[in-house]
Amino acid sequence: MSAMTAAERAVSRKLQKGFGMEFDVTVEIPRGTRNRYVMDRRTGRIRLDRTLFTATQYPADFGFIEDSLGEDGDPLDALVLVQEPTFPGCLIRCRPIGMFRMRDHMRPDPKVLCVPTADLRVAHLVDIADLEYFYKLEIQHFFHVYQDLEPGTRIDLEHGVWADRTEAEAEVKQSQDRVRPSLVQR
């Protein structure tokens, strides 16, 4: 058996220390599809919402962070950077590495970028700066054009566009805090 490289030792140290925040993401849309699925909150079933009008495909598994509530009134959106696409309804334990800031219908609609905690092949992704430049461009391009041909839609990219892990964790925490009062009121 060969000795560990410096990079392997660094990943091993990170794994031993832990990465901090973890949460569950429910996948609604697998990577590589043009179909937009949504979770029907009333029935708990996956519903086909529409097929994207553009020829672009989702660049990562897309879903929502369980037990969260974004500023738009929906659970906080998440992109999970998986090696292979999963399937609608799949639950993945994740940790954030960053966030893509955008506005949908003039309201904040950030997308938290996550990696599966159980996948050691992505253990080196700790912060947004660790994600390869062209993958970030692909994600940014997707959200810039994916609704271009749909009537009545408007997407605005926010200032700075990308946020680091610390900002992503703060957004997740705030979205989880928004859920707690609504659970108490029921």
N, C-alpha and C positions, 0 to 999 in steps of 0.2 A: 504494500500500500504506500502511495506517495505522500509526501508531507503536504500539509495544507498551504495554499498560497495566501498572500497577505489579504486579498479580497475575501477568500473563504473564511479566514480567521475573523475578519471584520464582521461578516454576516453572522458567524457563529456567536460572536460577542453580543450583537444586537438581539439575536434570538434568545440568548440566555437572560438578557436584561428585560426583555419584553418591549413592546412598542407603545404601550399606553392604551389609548381608547380602542375599544372593539364594539361592534354592534352587528345585528343581523340585517341583511339586505334581501328583500324579496324581488326576484327577477321577474320583470314583466315582458321584456323584449330581449331575445338573444342577439348576440353580436352577429353581424353579417346579414341581417334581414331588413326588408323594407316594410314589413308588416308592423303596425303599432298596436300592441295589445295593452289593455289596462285591466287592473284588478277591479272587479265589481264589488264594492265594499258591502253592499247589501247581501249578496249571495256568497261572496268569497270565491267566486269563479273568475276565470280569465275570459275577457271579452275582446274580440277583434274590433278595434276602434276605427282603423282605416289603414290603407296602404299608402305610403308616402308618395306624393305626386312627383318628386324628383327621383333621379336614378341612384341617389346615394343610399348607403346602408349604415346601420348603427355600427359605430367603431368599437364598441365594447358592450357587454351585457348591461342593460339599462333597467333600473327598477327604483325601489324606494327603501329608505331606512325605516325599519319597524319602530313603532312607538315614537314617531316624530311628527311634527307639524310645521311645515314651512310657512313663510310669510304669505304665500299665495293661498293658504287654506288646505293644501294637500300635504301628504307626507313628503319629507325632504327627498329630492331626487338623488340617485346615486348611479355612477358608472363603475362597473366592476371590471377590472383589467384581468380577464381570464385567458388562459392558453387556448381553450376550446370553448365555443358557445355552449351554454347550458340549455335551459328550457323555461318557458313561462311557469311561474309558481315555485321555482327552485329557491331554497333558502340558503344563503351563503354567509358564513361568519367572516366579517371584514374588518379592516382597519383603514383609516383615511390616509392619503398621501398628499392631498391638495384639493383644490376646488376651482371650477370654471364658473365665472360670474357672468350672468346674462339676465335680461328682463324679457318676460313673456307677457303680452297684453299690458305693458307699462308697469308691471309689478316685478319685484326681485324674484328670480327663479334659479338659484344657484344649483350646480350639479357637483356633488362631492365625488371625487375620484378615489376609488378604493382598490385594495388588493385583498384576495382571500388570505386569511391568516394561516390556513393549513397548507398553502402552496409555497414551498421553500424556493422555487425558481423565481419568485418575485420578492423574496426577503430583502434584496438589495434596494428595493424601492421604498424609501422611508419618507421622502419629501418630494414635492413637485419638481425640484431641480434634478432629481434622479431619473425622471421620466425622459426618454429620448425626445429630442427636439421635434423630429418629424411626426411622432405619435401625437404630441401636443398640437401640432399644426393640423393633423387629420381631425382631431376632436373639435378644434376650434372651427375648422372649415365646415364640418358636419352641422354644427349648430348655427352657423352663419347661413347655410343654404337649404337645410332640410325642409323648411316650410315655404320656400320661395314661390312655388307655383300654386299654393293652396289659397283659395279666396278667403279674404277677411283675416289673415294672420299677420302678425307683426312681431319680429324678434329684434331686440337690441342687445348688442354686446356692451357690457359695462366697462367702466374705466379699469385699466390694468388687466382685465380679463382673467388672469390666473391668480390664485391665492395659494399660499403655502399651507403646510399641514396644520400649523397652529391656528390659522384662520378657519380652516375646515373644521377642526375639532371644536372651535368656539361656536361655529354655525350649527354643528350637530347638537352640542349641549343646549344652545338656545332653542332649537327645534324640539328637543326632548322636554325642556322646561315648559314649552307652550302646551304640550300634551297633558301634563300633570294637572293643571287647573281644570281643563275640560273633562278629565276623568272624575275629578272630585264633584263637579257640578251635576253629573248624571244621576 
